[in-house]
Amino acid sequence: MKSGKRGFWLVTTAVLSVSLLFGCTGGKGTPSEAGNPEPGKGGETAKKTITVTFRDDGIGENGAFYKWLKEVSASYPDKSVEIKPTPIQASEGDYFAKVALALKSKDTAPDIVTEDTFILNSDASAGYLEPLDEKLAAWEDWGNGSFIEAMKKGVTASDGKVYGVPYNTDSRGLWYNKDIFKQAGLPEDWQPKTWEDVLSAARTIKEKTPDVVPIWMNMGKATGEATSMQTYEMLLYGTGERLYDDAGSKWITKSQGILDALTFVETVNKEKLGPPLSKVLNGQAGNTASREYLPQGKLAISLDGSWITGNYMESGAAPWPEYKDVLGFAPMPTSQGQDPGSITLAGGWALSIPSHSKNIDEAWAFIQYALNKENTQKLVMASGNITVRADVAKDPEYTKMPFNEIATEYLKNAEFRPAQEKYPEVSTQIQTMVESVATGTSPADAMNKYAQDVTRIVGADHVVEK
């Protein structure tokens, strides 16, 4: 993301964390980091160290990506290269700011970085990422149909160049606890057709099982993009409206759809259908819902992503063998049940090479190995994500995983975030707007403030009211 565009406070709060994180990896003059030969015994050359930066959401080496990276690194056949994990421990929102700060400098940029596809265009436009088109043209897997063609769009920036190799995608819906539904007299095969059906189920659960949180949605600034995408955009797109008017090339800042989406959030909080705000407004809210409340039987419905089941596997953060029998995954309905009937937002992550990497060729060689069919399959099966590789999608080991088939089915009605450079900044305003409603601001007042802030960011000529 371009300097200054993520907000002064984000950058200043990230400075110390990044300095501490990357300060021990060696500066430009460190031979192993810079890739320079270092004489050793018998005239041997020192290994080159390839640093890989990713988000650690608080569970360290127990995280699915961390475990996978260590396994892939250990099996990497080029023993002249050492793969060094350099995780950033941060909430989802803070991760992007800290990565941007790291990518900006030759002294702190890693060799490989995990990029959420929504931020990739912004980081590429800022000159932080290396275009990979020439390298991809020579990689057989990229051109022979091994990757799902539609998934390549998420790693293609506005300049038409590709800046990463995707390793997963996802869909979103309503996870629900069948045991709790049964206790409340609700159907175990739940298929809500409208928003009112969702609210009605939550109200019934509140009445019949008062010790259970009826519904959980991310609503805070601290949960960053999870609030924008998994809550607000799932609601907004369910009204039939969108964030961005492609035909007019303008951001929609006021509309009935915005009010309807915010009114749903308001209703959940006014009727106390959600968790306490102290739980939902902190950066670990998503983990609390998926790793504690759901498996412990404290939560009935969670608007969340297809990946959460990765927590429940034997190697996951919250092993829960019964999850496949206890949980259901219902489609999120459109507001009034209008076509197409349900909605999901799809995203995903990619491995990218920072432009300041000291070992670009070696980083690329590792990416090809790490994201081959076998290793990609290991990662998506461990994390609970949906694969971006067509060959993995056909593999029996993958297709038999619980919920993979239904999560993939939801992609037929998938929508994607606007591929616009300003999106990350607009997303920050979405988070502020949603949190303000959660804490008592009226939907109308929150929308008006959002309109002012987005207009300031993108300019009056680039906004429209519906």
C-alpha positions as CSV (number, residue, x, y, z in Angstrom):
1,M,0.0,0.0,0.0
2,K,1.3,3.5,-0.8
3,S,3.1,5.4,1.9
4,G,0.6,7.4,4.1
5,K,-2.5,5.7,2.7
6,R,-3.0,3.4,5.6
7,G,-3.2,6.1,8.2
8,F,-0.5,7.7,10.3
9,W,-1.6,5.9,13.4
10,L,-1.3,2.5,11.8
11,V,2.2,3.2,10.7
12,T,3.4,4.6,14.0
13,T,2.0,1.7,16.0
14,A,3.7,-0.7,13.7
15,V,7.2,0.8,13.8
16,L,8.4,-0.8,17.0
17,S,6.9,-4.2,16.3
18,V,8.5,-4.4,12.9
19,S,11.8,-3.2,14.2
20,L,11.8,-5.9,16.9
21,L,10.6,-8.5,14.5
22,F,13.1,-8.0,11.7
23,G,16.0,-6.5,13.6
24,C,17.5,-9.9,14.3
25,T,17.4,-11.2,10.7
26,G,20.6,-9.4,9.7
27,G,21.1,-6.3,7.7
28,K,22.3,-5.8,4.2
29,G,25.9,-6.6,5.2
30,T,25.0,-10.0,6.7
31,P,26.3,-12.6,4.2
32,S,23.7,-15.2,4.7
33,E,20.9,-12.7,4.4
34,A,22.3,-10.9,1.4
35,G,23.1,-14.1,-0.4
36,N,26.9,-13.5,-0.6
37,P,29.4,-16.3,-0.3
38,E,30.9,-16.8,3.1
39,P,33.9,-19.0,3.3
40,G,33.6,-21.9,5.6
41,K,35.5,-25.0,6.4
42,G,36.9,-26.7,3.3
43,G,36.0,-23.6,1.2
44,E,32.2,-24.3,1.5
45,T,29.8,-21.5,0.8
46,A,27.3,-20.4,3.5
47,K,23.7,-21.2,3.0
48,K,21.4,-18.5,1.6
49,T,18.6,-17.7,4.0
50,I,15.1,-17.2,2.6
51,T,12.8,-15.4,5.0
52,V,9.0,-16.0,4.8
53,T,6.7,-13.6,6.5
54,F,3.1,-14.5,7.5
55,R,0.6,-13.7,10.1
56,D,0.7,-15.5,13.4
57,D,-2.7,-15.0,15.0
58,G,-1.5,-15.9,18.5
59,I,-0.8,-19.6,18.5
60,G,2.7,-19.6,17.2
61,E,4.1,-22.8,15.8
62,N,0.8,-24.6,16.4
63,G,-0.7,-22.6,13.5
64,A,-1.6,-24.6,10.4
65,F,0.5,-22.3,8.1
66,Y,3.5,-22.3,10.4
67,K,3.4,-26.1,10.7
68,W,3.1,-26.5,7.0
69,L,6.0,-24.1,6.3
70,K,8.3,-26.0,8.6
71,E,7.3,-29.4,7.0
72,V,7.8,-28.0,3.4
73,S,11.1,-26.4,4.4
74,A,12.4,-29.6,5.8
75,S,11.6,-31.5,2.6
76,Y,12.9,-28.8,0.3
77,P,15.6,-30.5,-1.9
78,D,17.9,-27.5,-2.3
79,K,20.0,-27.9,0.8
80,S,22.0,-24.8,-0.1
81,V,19.0,-22.7,1.0
82,E,17.6,-22.3,4.5
83,I,14.0,-21.3,4.9
84,K,13.5,-19.1,7.9
85,P,9.9,-18.3,9.2
86,T,9.5,-14.7,10.2
87,P,6.0,-14.5,11.5
88,I,4.2,-11.2,12.5
89,Q,2.0,-11.7,15.5
90,A,-0.8,-9.3,15.0
91,S,-4.6,-9.0,14.6
92,E,-5.8,-9.2,11.0
93,G,-6.1,-5.4,10.7
94,D,-2.6,-4.7,12.1
95,Y,-0.9,-7.4,10.0
96,F,-1.3,-5.4,6.8
97,A,0.1,-2.2,8.3
98,K,3.1,-4.0,9.7
99,V,3.8,-5.8,6.4
100,A,3.6,-2.5,4.5
101,L,6.2,-1.0,6.8
102,A,8.4,-4.1,6.4
103,L,8.1,-4.1,2.6
104,K,9.1,-0.5,2.3
105,S,12.7,-1.0,3.4
106,K,15.5,-3.1,2.0
107,D,16.6,-3.7,5.6
108,T,13.3,-5.3,6.7
109,A,11.7,-6.7,3.6
110,P,11.4,-10.5,3.7
111,D,12.0,-12.7,0.7
112,I,8.5,-14.1,0.6
113,V,5.4,-12.6,2.1
114,T,1.8,-13.9,2.4
115,E,-0.6,-11.4,0.8
116,D,-4.3,-11.3,1.3
117,T,-5.6,-10.9,-2.3
118,F,-7.6,-7.8,-1.3
119,I,-4.4,-5.9,-0.4
120,L,-2.2,-7.3,-3.2
121,N,-3.2,-4.6,-5.8
122,S,-2.4,-1.8,-3.4
123,D,1.0,-3.2,-2.4
124,A,1.8,-3.8,-6.1
125,S,0.8,-0.3,-7.0
126,A,3.1,1.0,-4.3
127,G,6.0,-0.8,-5.9
128,Y,6.4,-3.2,-2.9
129,L,6.0,-6.5,-4.9
130,E,7.9,-8.1,-7.7
131,P,5.9,-8.9,-10.9
132,L,6.1,-12.6,-11.6
133,D,4.8,-12.9,-15.2
134,E,8.1,-13.9,-16.8
135,K,8.7,-16.5,-14.1
136,L,5.1,-17.8,-14.3
137,A,5.4,-18.2,-18.1
138,A,8.2,-20.7,-17.6
139,W,6.4,-22.7,-14.9
140,E,4.4,-25.6,-16.3
141,D,1.9,-25.7,-13.5
142,W,0.7,-22.2,-14.2
143,G,-0.1,-22.7,-17.8
144,N,-1.3,-26.3,-18.0
145,G,-4.6,-26.0,-16.2
146,S,-3.3,-27.1,-12.8
147,F,-4.6,-23.8,-11.3
148,I,-8.3,-22.8,-11.5
149,E,-8.2,-20.0,-14.1
150,A,-10.7,-17.8,-12.2
151,M,-8.4,-17.8,-9.2
152,K,-5.7,-16.0,-11.1
153,K,-7.7,-12.9,-11.2
154,G,-7.1,-12.3,-7.4
155,V,-3.4,-12.1,-7.9
156,T,-3.5,-9.8,-11.0
157,A,-3.1,-6.1,-10.2
158,S,-4.7,-3.2,-12.1
159,D,-1.6,-2.9,-14.3
160,G,-2.4,-6.4,-15.7
161,K,0.6,-8.0,-14.1
162,V,0.6,-11.0,-11.7
163,Y,2.2,-10.4,-8.3
164,G,1.7,-13.7,-6.4
165,V,0.8,-17.3,-6.6
166,P,-2.5,-18.1,-4.8
167,Y,-2.6,-21.0,-2.4
168,N,-6.2,-20.9,-1.1
169,T,-9.6,-19.4,-1.5
170,D,-12.7,-19.5,0.7
171,S,-16.4,-19.0,0.9
172,R,-18.6,-17.8,3.7
173,G,-21.8,-18.9,5.3
174,L,-23.7,-19.6,8.5
175,W,-22.0,-22.2,10.8
176,Y,-24.5,-23.6,13.3
177,N,-24.5,-26.1,16.1
178,K,-27.0,-28.8,15.4
179,D,-27.2,-29.9,19.1
180,I,-28.2,-26.4,20.2
181,F,-30.7,-26.2,17.3
182,K,-32.3,-29.4,18.4
183,Q,-32.6,-28.2,22.0
184,A,-34.3,-25.1,20.8
185,G,-36.7,-27.0,18.6
186,L,-35.1,-25.7,15.4
187,P,-34.4,-27.9,12.4
188,E,-31.0,-29.6,12.3
189,D,-31.0,-29.3,8.5
190,W,-31.3,-25.5,8.7
191,Q,-31.8,-23.6,5.4
192,P,-32.8,-20.0,6.1
193,K,-34.3,-18.2,3.1
194,T,-34.2,-14.6,4.3
195,W,-32.5,-12.4,6.9
196,E,-35.7,-12.6,9.0
197,D,-35.3,-16.4,9.1
198,V,-31.8,-15.9,10.6
199,L,-33.0,-13.4,13.2
200,S,-36.0,-15.5,14.1
201,A,-33.7,-18.5,14.7
202,A,-31.5,-16.4,16.9
203,R,-34.4,-15.1,18.9
204,T,-35.7,-18.6,19.5
205,I,-32.3,-19.7,20.7
206,K,-32.1,-16.8,23.1
207,E,-35.5,-17.8,24.5
208,K,-35.0,-21.5,24.7
209,T,-31.3,-21.8,25.5
210,P,-30.5,-18.6,27.4
211,D,-26.9,-19.6,28.3
212,V,-25.9,-19.8,24.6
213,V,-24.9,-16.8,22.4
214,P,-27.4,-16.9,19.5
215,I,-25.3,-15.4,16.7
216,W,-21.8,-14.1,16.3
217,M,-20.6,-11.7,13.6
218,N,-17.4,-9.7,13.5
219,M,-18.3,-6.0,14.2
220,G,-15.1,-4.3,15.3
221,K,-12.2,-2.3,13.8
222,A,-9.8,-4.7,15.6
223,T,-10.9,-7.6,13.4
224,G,-10.2,-5.6,10.3
225,E,-11.1,-7.2,7.0
226,A,-13.1,-9.9,8.7
227,T,-15.5,-7.2,9.7
228,S,-15.6,-5.6,6.3
229,M,-15.9,-8.8,4.3
230,Q,-17.5,-11.5,6.5
231,T,-20.1,-9.2,8.1
232,Y,-20.8,-6.0,6.2
233,E,-20.2,-7.1,2.6
234,M,-22.0,-10.4,3.1
235,L,-25.0,-8.3,4.2
236,L,-24.7,-5.5,1.7
237,Y,-24.3,-7.8,-1.3
238,G,-27.2,-9.8,0.0
239,T,-29.4,-6.7,-0.6
240,G,-28.4,-6.7,-4.2
241,E,-26.2,-3.6,-3.9
242,R,-22.5,-3.4,-4.1
243,L,-19.6,-1.3,-2.7
244,Y,-18.5,0.0,-6.1
245,D,-20.5,0.9,-9.2
246,D,-18.4,-0.6,-12.0
247,A,-20.4,1.0,-14.7
248,G,-19.9,4.5,-13.4
249,S,-16.5,3.8,-11.8
250,K,-17.7,5.3,-8.5
251,W,-18.0,4.2,-4.8
252,I,-21.5,4.0,-3.5
253,T,-21.6,6.0,-0.3
254,K,-25.4,6.2,0.5
255,S,-28.1,3.7,-0.4
256,Q,-31.0,1.7,1.0
257,G,-28.8,-1.4,0.9
258,I,-26.3,0.3,3.2
259,L,-29.0,1.2,5.7
260,D,-30.5,-2.4,5.5
261,A,-27.1,-4.0,6.2
262,L,-26.4,-1.7,9.2
263,T,-29.9,-2.2,10.5
264,F,-29.3,-5.9,10.7
265,V,-26.2,-5.2,12.8
266,E,-28.2,-2.8,14.9
267,T,-30.9,-5.4,15.5
268,V,-28.5,-8.1,16.6
269,N,-27.0,-5.7,19.2
270,K,-30.2,-4.0,20.4
271,E,-31.9,-7.4,20.9
272,K,-28.8,-8.8,22.6
273,L,-28.6,-11.6,20.1
274,G,-24.8,-11.5,19.9
275,P,-21.9,-11.8,22.4
276,P,-20.9,-9.0,24.8
277,L,-19.2,-6.1,23.0
278,S,-16.1,-6.8,25.1
279,K,-15.7,-10.1,23.2
280,V,-16.7,-9.0,19.7
281,L,-14.8,-5.7,19.5
282,N,-11.3,-7.1,20.2
283,G,-8.8,-8.4,17.7
284,Q,-9.2,-12.1,18.8
285,A,-12.9,-12.1,18.4
286,G,-12.9,-14.5,15.4
287,N,-10.6,-16.9,17.2
288,T,-12.8,-16.7,20.3
289,A,-15.9,-17.6,18.3
290,S,-14.4,-20.4,16.3
291,R,-11.9,-21.9,18.8
292,E,-13.8,-21.5,22.0
293,Y,-17.5,-20.7,21.8
294,L,-18.4,-23.0,18.9
295,P,-16.6,-26.2,20.1
296,Q,-17.6,-25.6,23.7
297,G,-21.3,-25.4,22.8
298,K,-21.6,-21.7,23.8
299,L,-22.5,-20.4,20.4
300,A,-25.4,-21.4,18.1
301,I,-24.8,-19.5,14.8
302,S,-21.5,-17.9,13.5
303,L,-21.3,-15.9,10.2
304,D,-17.8,-17.0,9.2
305,G,-15.6,-18.6,6.6
306,S,-15.1,-22.1,5.3
307,W,-11.6,-22.3,6.8
308,I,-12.6,-22.5,10.4
309,T,-12.8,-26.3,10.4
310,G,-9.0,-26.3,10.2
311,N,-9.1,-25.4,13.9
312,Y,-10.8,-28.7,14.7
313,M,-8.5,-31.2,13.1
314,E,-6.1,-33.2,15.2
315,S,-3.3,-30.8,14.3
316,G,-5.4,-27.7,14.6
317,A,-5.6,-25.0,17.2
318,A,-8.7,-26.4,18.9
319,P,-9.0,-30.1,18.1
320,W,-12.7,-31.2,18.0
321,P,-13.3,-34.6,16.4
322,E,-17.1,-34.3,16.7
323,Y,-17.2,-31.1,14.6
324,K,-18.2,-32.9,11.4
325,D,-21.4,-34.3,13.1
326,V,-22.2,-31.3,15.4
327,L,-21.8,-28.5,12.9
328,G,-23.9,-27.5,9.9
329,F,-23.0,-24.9,7.2
330,A,-26.0,-23.1,5.9
331,P,-25.9,-20.6,3.0
332,M,-26.2,-17.0,3.9
333,P,-29.6,-15.9,2.4
334,T,-30.2,-12.8,0.5
335,S,-32.1,-10.2,2.5
336,Q,-35.6,-11.0,1.1
337,G,-34.8,-14.3,-0.5
338,Q,-34.4,-12.6,-3.9
339,D,-32.3,-14.2,-6.6
340,P,-29.8,-15.8,-6.5
341,G,-31.2,-16.8,-3.0
342,S,-27.8,-16.9,-1.2
343,I,-24.6,-14.9,-1.2
344,T,-21.0,-15.5,-0.4
345,L,-17.8,-13.4,-0.6
346,A,-14.7,-15.2,-1.8
347,G,-11.1,-14.2,-1.1
348,G,-7.9,-16.0,-0.6
349,W,-4.1,-15.7,0.1
350,A,-1.0,-15.8,-2.1
351,L,2.7,-16.1,-1.8
352,S,4.4,-13.0,-3.2
353,I,8.0,-11.8,-3.5
354,P,8.8,-8.3,-2.2
355,S,10.6,-6.0,-4.7
356,H,13.3,-5.5,-2.0
357,S,14.0,-9.3,-1.6
358,K,17.7,-10.0,-1.7
359,N,17.1,-13.5,-3.1
360,I,14.4,-13.2,-5.7
361,D,15.4,-16.2,-7.8
362,E,15.8,-18.5,-4.8
363,A,12.5,-17.3,-3.3
364,W,10.7,-18.1,-6.6
365,A,12.3,-21.5,-6.7
366,F,10.9,-22.2,-3.2
367,I,7.4,-20.9,-4.1
368,Q,7.2,-23.4,-7.0
369,Y,8.1,-26.2,-4.7
370,A,5.9,-25.1,-1.8
371,L,2.8,-24.6,-4.0
372,N,3.1,-27.8,-6.2
373,K,0.1,-30.1,-6.1
374,E,1.3,-32.2,-3.1
375,N,2.3,-29.4,-0.9
376,T,-0.7,-27.2,-1.7
377,Q,-3.0,-30.1,-0.9
378,K,-1.3,-30.6,2.5
379,L,-1.8,-26.9,3.3
380,V,-5.5,-26.6,2.4
381,M,-6.4,-29.8,4.1
382,A,-4.6,-28.7,7.3
383,S,-6.1,-25.2,7.3
384,G,-9.6,-26.0,6.1
385,N,-9.5,-23.7,3.1
386,I,-10.7,-24.4,-0.4
387,T,-8.0,-25.1,-3.0
388,V,-7.1,-22.9,-6.0
389,R,-5.6,-25.9,-7.8
390,A,-7.9,-27.8,-10.2
391,D,-5.8,-31.0,-9.8
392,V,-6.2,-30.9,-6.0
393,A,-9.9,-30.3,-6.3
394,K,-10.3,-33.6,-8.0
395,D,-8.2,-35.6,-5.5
396,P,-10.2,-38.1,-3.4
397,E,-8.3,-37.2,-0.2
398,Y,-9.4,-33.6,-0.7
399,T,-13.0,-34.2,-1.7
400,K,-13.7,-36.4,1.2
401,M,-12.9,-33.7,3.7
402,P,-16.1,-32.6,5.6
403,F,-17.7,-29.5,4.2
404,N,-15.3,-29.1,1.3
405,E,-18.0,-29.9,-1.3
406,I,-20.6,-27.6,0.2
407,A,-18.1,-24.8,0.7
408,T,-17.1,-25.1,-3.0
409,E,-20.8,-25.2,-4.0
410,Y,-21.3,-21.8,-2.4
411,L,-18.8,-20.3,-4.8
412,K,-21.3,-20.5,-7.6
413,N,-22.9,-17.3,-6.2
414,A,-19.6,-15.8,-5.1
415,E,-18.8,-12.1,-5.2
416,F,-15.4,-10.5,-4.9
417,R,-14.2,-7.3,-3.3
418,P,-13.6,-4.4,-5.7
419,A,-10.2,-4.6,-7.5
420,Q,-9.6,-1.0,-6.8
421,E,-6.5,0.6,-5.3
422,K,-8.5,2.6,-2.8
423,Y,-10.4,-0.5,-1.4
424,P,-8.1,-1.0,1.6
425,E,-8.8,2.6,2.8
426,V,-12.5,2.3,2.1
427,S,-12.5,-1.0,4.0
428,T,-11.1,0.8,7.1
429,Q,-14.0,3.2,7.0
430,I,-16.4,0.2,6.7
431,Q,-15.0,-1.2,9.9
432,T,-15.4,2.1,11.7
433,M,-19.0,2.4,10.4
434,V,-20.0,-1.1,11.5
435,E,-18.4,-0.7,15.0
436,S,-20.1,2.6,15.5
437,V,-23.5,1.0,14.9
438,A,-22.6,-1.9,17.2
439,T,-21.9,0.6,19.9
440,G,-25.1,2.6,19.5
441,T,-24.8,5.0,16.6
442,S,-27.9,5.0,14.3
443,P,-27.5,3.4,10.9
444,A,-28.3,6.7,9.2
445,D,-25.7,8.7,11.1
446,A,-23.1,6.0,10.6
447,M,-23.8,6.0,6.9
448,N,-23.5,9.7,6.6
449,K,-20.2,9.7,8.4
450,Y,-19.0,6.9,6.1
451,A,-20.0,8.9,3.0
452,Q,-18.0,11.9,4.3
453,D,-14.9,9.8,5.0
454,V,-15.0,7.8,1.7
455,T,-15.5,11.1,-0.3
456,R,-12.5,12.5,1.4
457,I,-10.4,9.5,0.5
458,V,-11.5,9.0,-3.2
459,G,-12.7,12.4,-4.1
460,A,-16.2,13.9,-4.8
461,D,-16.0,12.9,-8.4
462,H,-15.7,9.2,-7.5
463,V,-18.7,8.7,-5.3
464,V,-22.4,8.2,-6.0
465,E,-25.6,8.0,-3.9
466,K,-28.2,5.4,-4.9
